[in-house]
Amino acid sequence: MNDDLVGWYTHKQPVVAASSTEAEYVAVSDTCKDGLSLCYFLGEFVQVLSPITIYMDNQGAMFMTSNLVTNKRSKHMIRDSINKGLFRLEHINTDKNIADIMTKGLEKVEHMMFTKMLLQDT
């Protein structure tokens, strides 16, 4: 909201992903579900502007969200939410993905860079 982080959590994914692309796809699905819940909740109090941008560094997972071929692991909700204009996926280069500070073991230089990026807006 206002280009700020609204929510973040970590948990073990409920399914076994066959690849990092599939794991990212499951993560974006969870993000869309949480985003929809938050939009409905906030919509009771304020006007929620769409689309909400979700940044992803995995292009394969981004492709899966727009792929019309479905299988047992694909989730219609993501594609439908994007098509309705509720969400917009935007690619972000891994070296600019600030979320990595919370999800990966980083070298000291990367950690310091991301920390500086997080604090520059405060």
N, C-alpha and C positions, 0 to 999 in steps of 0.2 A: 504494500500500500504506500503510495507516494514514493515509489522506488526503494522502499525499505523492506527488509525481511519481516515476514509476518509470522511464520512458523517454521520450526525445524525439529526433527526428531530422528532418532536412529533406532532400528530394530532389525531383527532377523527376518528376512523375507519368508513368507509362508509357503513359497514354492521353490523348488530347486531349478535354477536357471541353467540352461545348457551353454550359455555364453554371456559375456559382459553386455552385449547388445540386448539380450533378453532380460538381464537383470536391470538394466537402465529402463527398459520398457515397462517392467513391473513397477519400478520406482516412479515413473511419470504417471502411471495409472493411479497409484496411491496419491500422488500430488494432485491430480485432477479431482479425485474424490474429496480430498481435504479442501481443495479450493472451492468446489461446489458447495460444500457444507458451510464454509466461511462466507461465501457470497450470499447464500440464502439467509444466514444469520444476520449479517451486516445489513442486508437489504431491508430488514425490518426497521432499521434506524436511519440509514443514510442511502444515498444513491450510489450504487456500485458501478464504476465505469468498466466497460469491457473493451477490448479483450485484456485478460490478465496474461502477462508474459511469463513463460516458463523457459528458463535457459537450460540448454542441454549441450553437453560436449561429445555426445555419441551420435554420429550421423546415421548409423544403422538403425538405432532406436527411433530417431526422427522419421526415417523412411517407413518404419513399421507403423507409425501412427497414421500415415496417409495411404498406406497400401490397402487396396480394396479387397485383396485376398484375405480371407479369414481362416483361422485354424483354431484348435482348441485352446491355444494360449493367447490369442489376440483378444483385445477388449474393445467392444464397439463404443463404449462410453467415451473413450478418449477422442476417437475420430468424430463422433457426434458433437461433442463439446467444442471441438475446434471448428467444425463446419458451421455450428450455430454462432460462432464468433465470441464464445465465452473465454477461450484461451487462444494464445498464439505461442507457438514454439519458435524459439530463436536459438540458433547455434552460437555457442561461445567457445573460443579456443581454450584448450586445457590450461594454457599458461595464464589465462585471465579468469579462470573459474574459481572465484573466491570460496565457494562451498567446499573445495578440496581441503581447505584447512581443517574442516570438521570431519572429513571422511577418509583421508589418506594420511599415511605417515610421510611427511615431507622432509626434505633436506632443510638445513637451517636457513639458507638463503631464500628458498621458496616460502618457508614459514614466515620469515620476516617481511617479505614482499606482500604476502596476503594480509598479514596483520596490519601493515601500513595502509593497504587498500581499504580494509574494514574501518580503520580509525579516521581516515581522511575526511569523512562526511560528518564527524561529530564536532 
